[in-house]
Amino acid sequence: MNRLLKIGTRESKLALWQTEYVRASLKRVFPELECTVHCIKTLGDRQPDLNLLENQGKGVFCSELEQALQRGEIDLAVHSVKDLPGQLADGLVLASFLKREDPRETLVARDGLSLSDLPPGAVIGTSSIRRQVQLANIRPDLRFEPIRGNVETRIRKVLDGQYDATILALAGLRRLGLEHYITQVFELSEMVPAPGQGCIGVEIREDDGELAALLRQISDVETETVVRAERAFLKGMGGYCRLPYGAYGVLKEGELELTGMFGEREYLSMMTLKAMPAEAEILGARLAEALLEGKRDEPCYPVTYAC
């Protein structure tokens, strides 16, 4: 490929790590490729006090990158897939899904405490309603306060005593070499992650077939399959974007198994559906529909069946 690639990214340490990972992956396959990195501030970066609880699902960490793509100022944008809304901007597609890191959630607390060891009424710093509802289901006594800032800032706020603990994605901590701050890792059965958590995605203009062909060379097939199912679930839940939901998929013995969570403090439902990998997006849409149907027909209980 004889062209200079302009890569767009946010400027946090984690975003830059992910961008370098994409650049290095491309260079391994195409050593002659030249890339430049363009840092773009998103709404979420420019307004550190923005209430994320009031802006769930609005693309506050990606809209400016997508606009730069549409204008042709960059050729590709590197994202944490969990930050992307279910519907991408017009004319854009996800062309590559790099091999996924562990999608689980972690607790970072002072004094090495686990969730069960936190004192009654402990204050958890999180701006994620998905995390709040699932934690409250385990510990109803906990109190929640919004927290903003990059990964390092959130850890510092806990260590400084502004919060008793916070919840952070294991993937980000690993990529930044900050695993030593983890005091507990939650199993997927305890806390369902955000759709696409742990996956780095590359977004391009849908009419750039040459670049799409290049990016397929660094895309991980298994990751793409499960994350496309999770994103189809995310899109299907769009009518309830202010309520908490999460999803994760796994490939087992030739089948795709997708688990979704949806609920409120007084209502929390989990469901698992299975299908063939080729039906990933159909599976995600069906799971969203089934959980929303359960919401309308309360109560809804966990159930597993094949679609």
C-alpha positions, 0 to 999 in steps of 0.5 A, spaced: 500 500 500 503 506 497 500 511 501 501 515 508 496 513 513 493 518 518 491 515 524 486 519 529 486 517 536 484 521 543 490 523 547 490 519 553 496 514 555 491 508 554 488 511 547 496 512 545 498 505 547 492 502 543 494 506 537 501 504 537 499 497 538 495 498 531 500 502 528 505 496 530 501 491 528 500 494 521 507 495 520 509 487 522 504 485 516 506 491 511 513 494 513 513 499 508 507 502 511 508 510 513 503 512 519 502 519 522 498 519 529 493 525 530 490 526 537 483 529 537 480 532 543 473 529 544 467 532 548 469 527 554 476 530 554 474 537 553 469 537 559 472 533 564 466 535 569 461 532 564 455 528 567 456 521 563 450 518 567 446 523 563 450 522 556 450 514 556 450 512 549 451 519 546 459 517 543 462 523 548 469 519 547 468 518 539 464 523 535 470 528 534 474 522 531 468 520 527 467 527 524 474 527 522 474 521 519 468 523 515 471 530 513 477 526 510 482 529 515 484 522 518 484 515 514 482 511 521 480 512 528 482 507 533 477 506 539 476 502 545 470 499 542 466 499 549 466 507 548 462 506 541 455 507 541 451 502 537 450 506 531 456 509 528 456 515 524 454 515 517 458 512 512 463 509 517 464 502 519 469 498 524 474 494 519 478 491 524 478 488 531 484 486 534 485 480 539 481 482 545 484 482 552 481 480 558 474 483 558 473 482 566 472 488 571 476 489 577 476 493 584 481 498 586 480 499 593 485 502 598 488 498 603 488 492 599 480 491 600 476 486 596 468 488 595 466 484 601 471 487 606 469 494 604 466 498 610 458 498 610 456 504 606 463 505 602 463 510 597 464 507 590 467 512 584 463 510 578 460 514 572 457 507 569 450 505 571 451 498 569 457 497 574 452 501 579 446 496 578 451 490 579 455 492 585 448 494 588 446 487 587 451 484 591 452 490 596 446 494 597 449 498 602 454 501 597 454 508 595 456 511 589 459 517 586 461 520 579 468 519 578 472 522 572 479 522 569 483 517 566 485 511 569 491 513 573 487 519 575 481 515 578 486 510 581 489 516 585 483 519 587 482 512 591 488 512 594 488 520 596 481 518 600 476 521 595 473 514 594 473 508 598 474 504 591 473 504 584 471 499 578 476 499 572 476 494 566 482 489 567 484 490 560 486 498 561 490 496 567 494 491 564 495 495 558 498 500 562 502 496 567 497 498 573 495 491 575 498 491 581 493 496 584 487 491 583 484 488 589 479 484 586 477 481 579 470 480 578 468 473 574 463 474 568 458 471 572 458 476 577 459 483 573 457 483 566 462 488 562 460 493 557 459 490 550 466 490 546 470 491 553 477 489 552 477 490 544 481 495 540 477 497 534 479 501 528 474 505 524 474 507 517 470 510 511 466 505 508 468 506 501 475 505 503 476 498 500 483 498 499 484 500 507 479 495 509 483 490 505 489 492 509 486 492 516 483 485 515 490 482 515 490 484 523 483 483 525 482 477 529 476 473 527 474 470 534 474 477 537 470 480 531 465 474 531 463 475 539 464 483 539 459 484 533 454 479 537 455 484 543 454 490 538 448 488 535 446 487 542 448 494 544 444 496 538 438 492 540 438 495 547 438 502 544 431 504 546 433 503 553 440 507 553 439 510 559 438 504 563 444 499 565 446 493 560 452 489 558 454 483 554 459 478 553 460 473 548 464 466 547 466 461 542 465 454 545 465 447 541 463 451 535 457 455 538 457 462 539 454 463 546 452 470 548 450 473 555 446 479 556 444 483 563 439 488 563 436 492 569 435 497 575 436 497 582 430 493 583 430 489 577 436 485 574 436 480 569 441 476 565 440 471 559 444 467 555 442 465 548 446 460 543 447 460 535 452 459 530 458 464 529 455 466 522 449 468 526 453 473 531 449 479 529 442 476 529 444 473 536 445 479 539 439 482 536 435 476 539 438 477 546 436 484 546 429 483 544 428 477 549 431 481 555 427 487 553 421 483 553 422 480 560 422 487 562 415 488 559 413 482 562 416 482 569 418 478 573 424 476 568 428 470 571 435 467 568 434 462 562 438 459 557 436 456 550 438 456 543 436 461 538 
